Amino acid sequence: MARRIHQPLEDQEFDFILSMAPGPVLAYFTGTWPKAVEACRAMDAVVGELAEEYGARLTAVRTDMTRCPGTTRRFGVTGAPTAVLVSAGEAVASQAGPMTGEEFRAFLDTHLGELG
């Protein structure tokens, strides 16, 4: 069964999800402007697979840049899609632009390994 991907509707909801996550959070930022839509849709599929694969080791949060502008600024996100790995409320790694499943796994494995 696929693990649920959280989709906060506002900054306060993102903060709540972050505070309740038992471990690292993968926040991936999406946009609704024409150039971002296709790349963000592709990322949805990749993150869905990764959320299932990584299970309890990771909480995935799909974050719309328009709905969560404070969160977007907080993590220095300037474009979509962008992935930010968050631990203890702080960004530990980020990657802008679309990634394949293999690239995304390498990103996560590298940075989750650094967290111990």
C-alpha positions, 0 to 999 in steps of 0.5 A, spaced: 500 500 500 502 506 498 504 511 503 500 517 504 503 524 501 501 530 505 499 536 502 498 542 506 494 547 504 497 553 508 504 554 512 501 553 519 499 546 516 506 544 513 509 546 520 504 542 524 506 536 519 513 537 520 512 537 528 509 531 528 513 527 523 517 521 527 523 523 522 526 526 516 521 530 512 522 530 504 518 537 502 518 537 495 515 544 492 511 544 486 508 550 482 502 551 478 505 556 472 505 552 465 513 551 465 512 547 472 506 543 471 509 538 467 515 537 471 511 537 478 507 532 475 513 527 473 515 528 480 509 526 483 509 519 481 517 519 483 515 521 490 509 516 490 514 511 489 519 513 494 514 514 499 512 507 499 519 504 498 522 508 504 516 507 508 517 510 516 524 512 514 521 518 511 515 523 511 513 526 504 510 533 503 507 536 497 508 543 498 505 548 493 509 554 493 503 559 492 499 556 498 505 556 502 509 562 501 512 562 508 515 555 507 517 557 500 521 563 503 523 559 509 527 554 505 530 558 500 526 555 494 525 559 488 523 554 483 519 548 482 520 542 482 525 543 488 526 537 493 528 539 500 530 534 506 528 537 512 531 534 519 529 537 526 526 543 522 532 545 518 533 544 511 539 539 510 539 538 503 536 541 497 535 539 489 532 544 484 529 541 478 526 535 476 529 528 478 529 521 475 527 516 480 534 513 480 537 521 481 532 522 487 534 515 490 541 517 490 539 524 493 535 521 499 540 515 500 546 520 501 543 525 505 539 520 509 546 516 511 549 523 513 543 524 518 545 517 521 
